[in-house]
Amino acid sequence: MNRLAEMRSQEYICRERAALDSARRSFWLAQAEEWEQRALAEIAYHFRECNLGAVEEPSPTR
């Protein structure tokens, strides 16, 4: 989850720069969007991994 925190941090930095750099605002917002999408992909990856682990666990036999 450290990767997720880093991605969210990068997204935040890009949004801050967009607020401060009006000349390149669209560039920084696009960069922030990329970091947001990476973070969402990371969340989805972990969600799939957790669900696969739950499915693959053998069920108790009687």
N, C-alpha and C positions, 0 to 999 in steps of 0.2 A: 504494500500500500504506500510505501515511500514514493514510488513512481507516480502514483496518482496525486499525491500532495505536490510533487514537483511540477507536474503538468498543470495543476490548478494555479500554482504560483506563477508559472510562465504566462498563463492566460491573464491573470490579474495584472502582471507587469505590462503586458501588451495593451490592456485596456487603460491603464494609467497613462501610458505613453500616448495613446490616442487622444486622451483628454488634454494632454499638455502640448501636443504637436499637431496643430490644426492643419498644417501643410501636408502632413503624411497620415492624417487621421484614418483614411480608408485602408491604407496599408496595415496600420497597427490593428485595426478592427479585424481585418482578414487574418492576420497572424493569431489574434486572440481566438477567432473562430476555429482555426486549425488546432490550437491547443485544447479547446473545448471538445472537439470531435475526438482527439486522441484520448482525452480523459474518459469520455463516454465509451469508447472502444475498450479501454482498460477495465472499466466497470463491467461491461458486458462479458469480457474474457473471464474475469474472476467469478461472475455469476454462473457462467457455463461450467467452469471448473468445479465449483461447489456442487452444482446439480449433477454433474457426471459422477462425482465421488459418491453422492447419495444413491444414485441409480446402480452403481457398480458394486455396492456393498451387498454381500450375500444375505439373503433373508434367513432368519432362524428356521430350522427344520424341527418338526415335531417328533 
